[in-house]
Amino acid sequence: MRLLLYRIIRHDDVAVSEFRVAGFRPETRAMAEVLGAVMVHDLELQSGIIELLKERDEQSRVDRASGQDGTVLKAVLWHCHQPDQQQVFAHEIAATANQIYSEEGESLKISSETVGHVLKNLGLYTRRLGNAGR
């Protein structure tokens, strides 16, 4: 009941909040700005929110770089820097990503289908290249 009352009383303040956070990844920034907007009149709490979310943001960056998306992106970049390579197939990217996993001591394996999904999520769309694949 107290939270509902607070939301009703502070709705206008929250709606026009200009609390902005720079330097965080988009999802962490959104979380910080929403939480900070609720505490519009308490600069100390807003600063506390930023401090609490710094570690979460750093961990998010590490997870993204070392996770599946990061590994596929490393594999794509490796292929981009190969001389005379005009196109690359998803199964080649998967093989390179699996090699990266192996070199890092991971037992994970990634399929060419998963590579296609990761590429799409990263904004890199595949297309069919004849019978050879995507």
N, C-alpha and C positions, 0 to 999 in steps of 0.2 A: 504494500500500500504506500509506503514511504517513497519507493522508487517511482511509482506512478505519479504521486503528487509532485515530486521533484521534476519529472519529465514535463508535466503540465505547466508548472511554474516557469521552467527554464527553456521551454520549447523555442521561443523567439530568439533567445540569446544563442542557443545552439545552431539554429537555422542560419544566422548571419555571422557565425564565428569566422574569424580570419586567421585562426591558428593554423600555420603551415609548417611542415617539417621538410627540410632538405637533406639530401645525402642518403636516404634510405631507399631500398628497393620498393617498387610501387605498392606491393601488398602490405609491407610493413609501414610505409608512409601513410597509407589509407587508415590502417588501424590506429596509428598514433594521432592522426588528425581527428578521427572520430572520438577517441577517448579524450583528447585535449579540448575538443569543442564542448564536451560535457562540463569541463571544469573551467569555463571561460573566465571566471573571476579569481582564479588561483594560479598565479604564474609559477609558484613553487611546485605544485602538483603537475603542471604541464612540463616543467623541466624534468621532474621525476619520471614521467612517462617516457620521455626521450631517452633518459639514462637506462631505464629498464628494457627498452626495446633495442638498444644498440647491440647487445649480445645476440638477441634473436635474429637481428638483421645480418650480422656477421655469419652466424651459423647457416642462415638461408643462402648466403653467397657461397659458402664452402660446399653445401649440399648441391647447389645448382652446378657448380664447376666440376665436382667430382662424381656427380650422379649420371644417370643415363643420358640426359640431354647434353651435358658437358662432354661426355665420352664420344657421343655421335658427332658433336660439333668438332671435336679434335680430329676425328677421323676424316670428316669432310674437308677441314682445312689442310690436312696432310695431303689428300688427293688434289686439292686445288694447287698445291705447290709442286706437283709432279710435272716435269717437262713433257710437253707434247700430249697431255691428257685433255681432250676436249669434252669428254663426257665420262661419267662414272655411274655405275649401277648400284642399286641399293644393296645387292648381295656383296659387292666389293666393299662398300662402306661398313656393312655388318662384319665382314672378315677383318677389316682394319680395326674396328671398335673392339672386336673380340681379342685381337692381338694386343691392343692397349690394355684391356682388362687383364690379360695374361701377364703382361710385363709389370703390372701393378700388383700382381699376386692375387688377383680376384679370380674366383671360379665361375663368375657370371658369364652367360652367353646371351647374345642378342641376335634376334632373327632379322631377316631383311624386311619382313612385314612390320616389325617394331621400329626399325630404322625409318620406314616410310611414315609411320605415325609421328615419330619424334620430329622428323624433318618438317612435316605439315604443321606441327605445334610451334616450331621455330620460325614458321613463315617461309620455308623453302619447299616448294611444291614439286613433286615428281611427275613424270609423264612416261607413258609407255614408249619404249624404244624397240619396237618390233618384237620378235620372238625371244630376244635376249633378256627382256625384263624391263624394270622401271629404273 
